[in-house]
Amino acid sequence: MGETVLNGDSALLTRTFPYCAIGGEVRYEKPGYAGGGFDFNNDEGSDPKYFSIQLWPLEQKTIKVVKRTPTNIDNIRKRGAGAIALYSTQFTELNPNETVMISVSREKEDQYDEDVPVVGFMAYKPVNSTSAPPTKDDQKNQIIKLFNDGKNRFCD
């Protein structure tokens, strides 16, 4: 349909939409922002409509990967009712020879939400690890091997 024009603090798009009685939709996108859309039927002879759309900027997040050992878990359990206070301190850093598989996904609110460019999964190794980080193919092959060996179940 077109591109917006900056008008003060707002980006505006003023257009006459084509006639669409059934199954119409409005989609919006901007590089660096999560796109989306909504259902919209433009009946012939209808009055003008005004839409306000808020775009959400994509952000890079940093994730710190740690683990809880049996000792950490025991320390939390021993605390009893106040155990939640220990959740942020009872963890152990990963050892250089440990690898963690992380799965990342987005929960869409509706059918128009775009897929945010995220890695579906990745392997994390501590910075002080002596081995080279695995490639995407290495990770894929490891997941397939674990699944085939019955050690990695995606669905039960």
Secondary structure, DSSP 8 states (H G I E B T S, - for coil): ----EEETTEEE-------BSSS-EEEE--TTEE-EEEE--B-TT----------EE---------B--HHHHHHHHHHGGGGGGGTTT--B---TT--EEEE-----SSTT-------SEEEE--TT-SS----HHHHHHHHHHHHHTTS--S--
